[in-house]
Amino acid sequence: MPRWIYLIALAATLSAQEPVRILPTAGLAAPPAIPGLVDVRPDPQGGYLAQATVDARSLLHRIGFQVDVITAARDYEATSYADLAAEIAQLQADHATICRLYSIGDSLNGLPLWVLRITDHPDIEEDEPEVKLVGGIHGDERSGVEMAMRYAIQLLESYGSDPVQTALIDHTDIHILPLMNPDGWEALRRGNDNNVDMNRNFPSPFMPLNHLPEQEVQHIVNWTLGRHFALSGGLHSGAIGVIYPWGHFHDHTDTDAMFPETDLVRTISLEYTLTNPNMLARTGGQPWGGSWDRGVINGAAWFKINGEMADWNYRYAGCLETTIEFTQSKTPNAFGMDQAWTENETSLKTYMAGIQRGIHGTVRCATTEAPLNASILIWSQDATAQQITLETGWNVVALPAVPADRGFDVIFPNATCAWEYDPIRQSFRAAAELTPGRAAWVHNTVAETIEITGLALPGFSLGLGSGWNLAGVTTAAAMRSSGVRLPIVSLDRSGVQATMLDTAESPLVEPVAGDGQWLFANFATSVPIGPDQINPPLATRSDAENGLGDFHRVALPGRYLVTAVDQTQPTVVDVSEALRTSQSALSAEVDLPYAPTTRWEVIVPEGIQANGLAKRVQIPFRLTTAAQAETTWRINGGAWQRQALRHQSGDRWQVTVPGLQAADSVEYYHQIVRRGAVLARHPATGVHTQVVQ
């Protein structure tokens, strides 16, 4: 090395480093390793980003590189909690038409946990998906807080000028909590004021039974359960990349695949890193441990922890959350923050816009249009082709796949008729179409093999009536209900040859797809049909409290099976006014349970809408009641009479008692019944009594 280069290199180690952008000139590639030049990385805009001393910059100039000092965009380093809270409040004041500020509670030291709500109508609940960002769960990790603030700033300032960001605000309910741990922030400490690591403190099946979450953790729990978030990001520093659940200890043989929606969450994570060259380059072992794939890793594969926020979000709230690590340094300087924002701005925008794709809809009563609280079960479905061999004459068959058209004459063009067994009436009935999960007798005019192409069925529960039921086998069967009397009789497709199956409680049988199976239930119950899933996707929820009954689930393009399961508890309460000869109506407030409804082929489309957001599918579920509300009465000790209550409005139902005279004594009670079983009664015992005035 020439003496002059050596002397400059020696002096370079004695001066302060600043962020720079390095642009090679003709004949030069990457900058060489010299003293005073550190943290060299590709610049998404071309060239390289680095930290360099004055003398290192001088040396690079002499070698032939163009070197520009980067000026910090924000005065970050001196930010106290008070400064941060003031800045958050000012953001709301400056953008009052699309932003609201609220607190989800206080820290142990009484500092509010402020949230920015950003949407086009922040005072109105709309049929829009909800997404959140949470920064600063660790008080010594500054990058997550700063990235949350910068994202909020650019989002608010882009409204009306950036079409895609404007569309996102117009069609999304966005909540940003920049700082979850203000006490740790003030003390530059990882834990809260109790010095507890709150990302090891969330409720979990693996926690002790007497576990009590920290105050700030409980605020997050209450906040999340009170909303209906479908996507979330936990913002951190100390590494560079995206981590997806599960993160907890487990003994699953495939750590990477054990999460129920691995394909979805890996896709979301890789979409983030694909626009972030610094993350994308992180493959294999990294200084912070773990073997990463293009900046992405499963939490438990990195290191196993219990009580993680991301795990809790999915398991208990049905909200998909990843952990985003922005910088290797937990407390980078202002220039390092600028570099991190340059690298992550596009990625964060992509991540947040991902809330729009997937399956969205509403769940309402088919009669009253009242919004309902329901669990929405969503399974990814792939097309499958299964063959069924038919003999001439009668055959017992079941659908091994669910075709788009389930008409028996479409599936079996040479069939003359199909009959299903009605377990309620204990008799056969003609079937225009075949029902997944149930077998049918099909009369075919020729012997042939039919190929059925459709959606593969996941495991699901098949309702059984008391007595005999003719069930269908989709891909496998595991009958494990205590309400089913054994042995079970299995029929082949001729309906003639019967086999007495295993009487062991579990597992019982694994018949061939397309078989029929007679089951005798001691009482109305349900049994699981189809393959067991170790980790089935968790349900999302519809929101009746907001008056809309809407639900939202992030999903990749493809085919899905979607079921809405009502969560209503059947209740009936008497609210009758005093009976008069001119007012002979008995009234009750009624909550009826609803029958589950399934959409067998839901297609999430690919592509982008005209507004720049992802295409999605809308499902308007309308559930029908699975029970009846009725009132039973008698007048002056006479014969009991019964009549169905009629819906009036809201939850108010009514029945009219005819022929009332003054001084008549009326005894009555209300109840909800289904298939002869009483689900609810008011009063619980005895009767109401009124004397007509």
Long-range contacts (C-beta under 8 A, 24 or more apart in sequence): 5-59, 8-55, 8-58, 8-59, 8-62, 9-34, 9-35, 9-36, 9-55, 9-56, 9-59, 10-35, 11-55, 12-36, 12-37, 12-53, 12-54, 12-55, 12-56, 12-59, 13-53, 14-53, 14-55, 15-53, 15-54, 15-55, 16-53, 16-54, 17-51, 17-52, 17-53, 17-56, 18-51, 18-52, 18-53, 18-54, 18-69, 18-70, 18-335, 19-49, 19-50, 19-51, 19-69, 19-70, 19-72, 19-335, 19-336, 19-338, 19-339, 20-49, 20-50, 20-51, 20-52, 20-57, 20-67, 20-68, 20-69, 20-70, 21-47, 21-48, 21-49, 21-67, 21-68, 21-70, 22-47, 22-48, 22-49, 22-50, 22-52, 22-60, 22-65, 22-66, 22-67, 23-47, 23-65, 23-66, 23-67, 23-68, 24-64, 24-65, 24-66, 25-64, 25-65, 25-66, 27-64, 28-63, 28-64, 28-65, 31-60, 31-65, 32-63, 34-59, 34-60, 41-277, 41-278, 41-281, 42-277, 42-278, 42-281, 43-342, 44-275, 44-276, 44-277, 44-342, 44-343, 44-346, 45-342, 49-339, 49-342, 51-335, 51-336, 70-335, 70-338, 70-339, 72-334, 72-335, 72-337, 72-338, 73-338, 73-341, 74-146, 74-150, 74-334, 74-337, 74-338, 75-334, 76-142, 76-146, 76-333, 76-334, 76-337, 77-333, 77-334, 80-186, 81-111, 81-179, 81-182, 81-185, 81-186, 84-145, 84-149, 84-178, 84-179, 84-185, 85-111, 85-112, 85-114, 87-149, 88-114, 88-116, 88-149, 88-178, 89-114, 91-116, 91-152, 91-153, 91-156, 92-116, 94-156, 95-156, 95-159, 98-122, 98-156, 98-159, 98-169, 99-156, 104-177, 104-219, 104-220, 104-222, 104-223, 105-215, 105-216, 105-218, 105-219, 105-222, 105-223, 106-215, 107-181, 107-182, 107-183, 107-192, 107-193, 107-215, 107-216, 108-183, 108-192, 108-193, 108-194, 108-214, 108-215, 108-216, 109-182, 109-183, 109-186, 109-193, 111-182, 111-183, 111-186, 112-182, 113-177, 113-179, 113-180, 113-182, 113-216, 113-219, 114-177, 114-178, 114-179, 115-175, 115-176, 115-177, 115-223, 116-152, 116-175, 116-176, 116-178, 117-173, 117-174, 117-175, 118-152, 118-155, 118-156, 118-169, 118-174, 118-175, 118-176, 119-169, 119-170, 119-172, 119-173, 119-174, 120-169, 120-170, 125-546, 125-547, 125-548, 126-173, 126-548, 127-360, 127-362, 127-548, 127-550, 128-171, 128-172, 128-173, 128-550, 128-552, 129-172, 129-173, 129-230, 129-231, 129-355, 129-356, 129-360, 129-552, 130-172, 130-173, 130-174, 130-175, 130-227, 130-228, 130-229, 130-230, 130-355, 130-552, 131-172, 131-173, 131-174, 131-175, 131-229, 131-230, 131-231, 131-232, 131-352, 131-355, 132-174, 132-175, 132-176, 132-177, 132-224, 132-227, 132-229, 132-231, 132-232, 132-233, 133-175, 133-176, 133-177, 133-232, 133-233, 133-235, 133-352, 134-177, 134-180, 134-220, 134-232, 134-233, 134-234, 134-235, 134-309, 135-177, 135-178, 135-179, 135-180, 135-235, 136-178, 136-179, 136-180, 136-181, 136-182, 136-184, 136-185, 136-235, 137-180, 137-181, 137-198, 137-199, 137-234, 137-236, 137-309, 138-181, 138-184, 138-190, 138-191, 138-197, 138-198, 138-199, 138-236, 138-330, 139-181, 139-182, 139-183, 139-184, 139-185, 139-186, 139-187, 139-188, 139-189, 139-190, 139-191, 139-192, 140-184, 140-188, 140-189, 140-190, 140-330, 140-331, 141-190, 141-236, 141-237, 141-238, 141-330, 141-331, 142-237, 142-330, 142-331, 142-332, 142-337, 143-235, 143-236, 143-237, 143-326, 143-327, 143-329, 143-330, 143-332, 143-337, 143-340, 144-234, 144-235, 144-236, 144-237, 144-324, 144-326, 145-178, 145-179, 145-185, 145-235, 146-337, 146-340, 146-341, 147-235, 147-324, 147-326, 147-340, 147-341, 147-344, 147-348, 148-176, 148-177, 148-178, 148-179, 148-235, 149-178, 150-341, 150-345, 151-176, 151-345, 151-348, 151-349, 151-352, 152-176, 152-178, 154-345, 163-611, 163-612, 164-349, 164-353, 164-611, 164-612, 164-613, 165-349, 167-611, 167-612, 167-613, 168-352, 168-353, 168-356, 168-613, 171-356, 171-611, 171-613, 172-352, 172-355, 172-356, 174-352, 175-227, 175-229, 180-216, 180-220, 181-216, 188-331, 192-216, 198-309, 199-234, 199-305, 199-307, 199-308, 199-309, 200-305, 200-306, 200-307, 200-308, 201-307, 202-307, 202-308, 202-309, 202-311, 202-312, 203-307, 203-312, 203-316, 204-248, 204-306, 204-307, 204-308, 204-311, 204-312, 204-315, 205-315, 206-248, 206-249, 206-306, 206-307, 207-306, 207-307, 220-309, 221-312, 221-316, 224-313, 224-317, 224-319, 225-316, 225-317, 228-540, 228-541, 228-543, 228-550, 228-551, 228-552, 229-313, 229-317, 229-319, 230-318, 230-319, 230-320, 230-355, 230-358, 230-540, 230-552, 230-553, 230-554, 231-319, 231-320, 231-321, 231-352, 231-354, 231-355, 231-554, 232-310, 232-313, 232-319, 232-320, 232-321, 232-322, 233-321, 233-322, 233-323, 233-324, 233-348, 233-351, 233-352, 234-309, 234-310, 234-321, 234-322, 234-323, 234-324, 235-324, 235-326, 236-323, 236-324, 236-325, 236-326, 237-325, 237-326, 237-327, 237-328, 237-329, 237-330, 237-331, 237-332, 238-288, 238-325, 238-327, 238-328, 238-330, 239-286, 239-288, 239-325, 239-328, 240-278, 240-279, 240-282, 240-286, 240-288, 240-295, 240-325, 240-326, 240-327, 240-328, 241-273, 241-279, 241-282, 241-286, 241-292, 241-295, 241-296, 241-297, 241-325, 242-269, 242-272, 242-273, 242-279, 242-295, 242-296, 242-297, 242-322, 242-323, 242-324, 242-325, 243-269, 243-296, 243-297, 243-298, 243-299, 243-302, 243-310, 243-322, 243-323, 243-324, 243-325, 244-268, 244-269, 244-296, 244-297, 244-298, 244-299, 244-310, 244-322, 244-323, 245-298, 245-299, 245-308, 245-310, 245-311, 245-314, 245-321, 245-322, 246-298, 246-299, 246-300, 246-311, 247-298, 247-299, 247-300, 247-302, 247-304, 247-305, 247-308, 247-310, 247-311, 247-323, 248-299, 248-300, 248-304, 248-305, 248-306, 248-307, 248-308, 248-311, 249-300, 249-304, 249-305, 249-306, 250-300, 250-304, 252-534, 255-298, 255-300, 255-301, 256-298, 256-301, 258-534, 258-535, 259-298, 259-535, 260-533, 260-535, 260-536, 260-537, 260-538, 261-320, 261-537, 263-380, 263-556, 264-320, 264-554, 264-555, 264-556, 265-320, 265-322, 266-296, 267-556, 268-320, 268-322, 268-351, 268-354, 268-554, 269-295, 269-296, 269-322, 270-294, 270-296, 271-350, 271-351, 271-354, 272-322, 272-324, 272-347, 272-348, 272-350, 272-351, 273-347, 275-346, 275-347, 275-350, 276-343, 276-344, 276-346, 276-347, 277-343, 278-343, 279-343, 279-347, 287-328, 288-328, 299-323, 314-538, 315-538, 318-538, 318-539, 318-540, 318-541, 318-553, 320-554, 324-351, 353-612, 353-613, 353-614, 354-554, 354-614, 355-552, 355-554, 356-613, 356-614, 356-616, 357-554, 357-555, 357-556, 357-557, 357-604, 357-613, 357-614, 357-615, 357-616, 358-552, 358-553, 358-554, 358-555, 358-556, 358-604, 358-616, 358-617, 359-552, 359-553, 359-555, 359-560, 359-562, 359-602, 359-604, 359-616, 359-617, 359-619, 360-550, 360-551, 360-552, 360-553, 360-616, 360-617, 360-618, 360-619, 361-542, 361-550, 361-551, 361-618, 361-619, 361-620, 361-621, 362-542, 362-548, 362-549, 362-550, 362-551, 362-619, 362-620, 362-621, 363-542, 363-544, 363-549, 363-551, 363-564, 363-566, 363-621, 363-623, 364-549, 364-620, 364-621, 364-622, 364-623, 365-594, 365-622, 365-623, 365-625, 366-622, 366-623, 366-624, 367-624, 367-625, 367-647, 368-647, 368-649, 368-650, 370-544, 370-549, 370-650, 370-651, 371-542, 371-543, 371-544, 371-546, 371-547, 371-548, 371-549, 371-550, 372-542, 372-544, 372-549, 372-566, 372-567, 372-568, 372-594, 372-623, 373-541, 373-542, 373-543, 373-544, 373-545, 373-549, 373-566, 373-567, 373-568, 374-541, 374-542, 374-549, 374-551, 374-564, 374-565, 374-566, 374-567, 374-594, 374-621, 374-623, 375-539, 375-540, 375-541, 375-564, 375-565, 375-567, 376-539, 376-540, 376-541, 376-542, 376-551, 376-553, 376-562, 376-563, 376-564, 376-565, 377-537, 377-539, 377-562, 377-563, 377-565, 378-537, 378-539, 378-540, 378-553, 378-555, 378-560, 378-561, 378-562, 379-458, 379-536, 379-537, 379-560, 379-561, 379-562, 380-537, 380-555, 380-556, 380-558, 380-559, 380-560, 381-455, 381-456, 381-458, 381-558, 381-559, 381-560, 381-561, 381-601, 382-455, 382-456, 382-558, 382-559, 383-453, 383-454, 383-455, 383-456, 383-559, 384-453, 384-454, 384-455, 384-456, 385-451, 385-452, 385-453, 386-451, 386-452, 386-513, 386-514, 387-449, 387-450, 387-451, 387-452, 388-449, 388-450, 388-452, 388-493, 388-514, 389-448, 389-449, 389-450, 389-493, 390-442, 390-444, 390-446, 390-447, 390-448, 390-449, 390-450, 390-493, 391-444, 391-447, 391-493, 391-494, 392-444, 392-445, 392-446, 392-447, 393-443, 393-444, 394-441, 394-442, 394-443, 394-494, 394-495, 395-441, 395-442, 395-443, 395-444, 395-493, 395-494, 395-495, 396-439, 396-440, 396-441, 396-442, 396-470, 396-491, 396-492, 396-493, 396-494, 396-495, 396-515, 396-516, 397-434, 397-439, 397-440, 397-442, 397-472, 397-493, 397-514, 397-516, 398-434, 398-437, 398-438, 398-439, 398-440, 398-471, 398-472, 398-473, 398-474, 398-513, 398-514, 398-515, 398-516, 399-434, 399-435, 399-436, 399-452, 399-454, 399-457, 399-472, 399-474, 399-514, 400-452, 400-473, 400-474, 400-475, 400-513, 400-514, 401-452, 401-453, 401-454, 401-455, 401-456, 401-457, 401-474, 402-436, 402-454, 402-455, 402-457, 402-561, 402-600, 402-601, 403-452, 403-453, 403-454, 404-454, 404-601, 405-433, 406-433, 406-434, 406-435, 406-436, 407-432, 407-433, 408-432, 408-433, 408-434, 408-440, 408-442, 411-450, 411-452, 412-442, 412-444, 412-450, 414-444, 414-445, 414-446, 414-448, 415-442, 415-443, 415-444, 415-445, 416-443, 416-444, 416-445, 417-442, 417-443, 418-442, 418-443, 420-470, 421-468, 421-469, 421-470, 423-464, 423-465, 423-466, 423-467, 423-468, 423-469, 423-470, 424-465, 424-675, 426-467, 426-468, 435-472, 436-472, 436-474, 436-600, 437-462, 437-471, 437-472, 437-474, 437-529, 438-462, 438-470, 438-471, 438-472, 439-470, 439-471, 439-472, 439-473, 439-491, 439-515, 439-516, 439-517, 440-470, 440-472, 440-516, 441-495, 454-601, 455-559, 455-561, 455-600, 455-601, 457-529, 457-530, 457-561, 458-530, 458-531, 458-533, 458-536, 458-561, 459-528, 459-529, 459-530, 459-531, 459-532, 459-533, 459-536, 460-528, 460-529, 460-530, 460-563, 461-526, 461-527, 461-528, 461-529, 462-526, 462-527, 462-528, 462-529, 463-524, 463-525, 463-526, 464-519, 464-521, 464-524, 464-525, 464-526, 464-527, 465-521, 465-524, 465-675, 466-521, 466-522, 466-523, 466-524, 467-520, 467-521, 468-518, 468-519, 468-520, 469-518, 469-519, 469-520, 469-521, 470-516, 470-517, 470-518, 470-519, 471-516, 471-517, 471-518, 471-519, 471-527, 471-529, 472-514, 472-515, 472-516, 472-517, 472-529, 473-511, 473-512, 473-513, 473-514, 473-515, 473-516, 473-517, 473-529, 474-513, 474-529, 474-530, 475-513, 475-530, 475-531, 476-510, 476-511, 476-513, 476-530, 476-531, 477-508, 477-509, 477-510, 477-511, 477-517, 477-529, 477-530, 478-506, 478-507, 478-508, 478-509, 478-510, 478-528, 478-532, 479-508, 479-509, 479-519, 479-527, 479-528, 480-505, 480-506, 480-507, 480-508, 480-527, 480-528, 481-521, 481-525, 481-526, 481-527, 482-525, 483-521, 483-522, 483-523, 483-524, 483-525, 484-519, 484-520, 484-521, 484-522, 484-525, 484-527, 485-520, 485-521, 485-522, 488-517, 488-518, 488-519, 488-520, 489-517, 489-518, 490-515, 490-516, 490-517, 490-518, 491-515, 491-516, 491-517, 491-518, 524-675, 524-677, 539-565, 541-567, 542-621, 555-604, 556-604, 557-604, 557-605, 557-606, 558-603, 558-604, 559-601, 559-602, 559-603, 559-604, 560-602, 560-603, 560-604, 561-598, 561-599, 561-600, 561-601, 561-602, 562-598, 562-599, 562-602, 562-619, 563-596, 563-597, 563-598, 563-599, 564-596, 564-597, 564-598, 564-621, 564-623, 565-596, 566-593, 566-594, 566-595, 566-596, 566-623, 566-626, 568-592, 568-593, 568-594, 569-593, 570-627, 570-672, 570-679, 570-680, 571-672, 571-680, 572-629, 572-670, 572-671, 572-672, 572-680, 572-681, 572-682, 573-670, 573-682, 574-670, 574-682, 574-683, 574-688, 575-652, 576-688, 576-690, 578-690, 578-693, 579-657, 579-660, 579-664, 579-666, 579-690, 579-691, 579-692, 579-693, 580-660, 580-692, 580-693, 581-660, 581-661, 581-662, 581-692, 581-693, 584-656, 584-657, 584-658, 584-660, 584-692, 585-654, 585-655, 585-656, 585-657, 586-631, 586-633, 586-654, 586-655, 586-656, 586-657, 586-668, 586-670, 587-648, 587-652, 587-653, 587-654, 588-629, 588-631, 588-645, 588-652, 588-653, 588-654, 588-670, 588-682, 589-651, 589-652, 589-653, 590-629, 590-645, 590-651, 590-652, 590-653, 590-670, 590-672, 591-651, 592-625, 592-626, 592-627, 592-628, 592-629, 592-672, 593-625, 593-626, 593-627, 593-672, 593-674, 593-679, 594-623, 594-624, 594-625, 594-626, 595-623, 595-624, 595-625, 595-626, 596-623, 597-621, 597-622, 597-623, 597-624, 626-674, 627-672, 627-673, 627-674, 627-679, 628-672, 628-673, 628-674, 629-653, 629-670, 629-671, 629-672, 630-655, 630-670, 630-671, 630-672, 630-673, 631-655, 631-668, 631-669, 631-670, 632-668, 632-669, 632-670, 632-671, 633-657, 633-666, 633-667, 633-668, 633-669, 634-666, 634-667, 634-668, 635-659, 635-660, 635-664, 635-665, 635-666, 636-664, 636-665, 637-665, 637-667, 645-670, 660-692, 661-692, 662-692, 662-693, 663-691, 663-692, 664-691, 664-692, 665-689, 665-690, 665-691, 665-692, 666-690, 666-691, 666-692
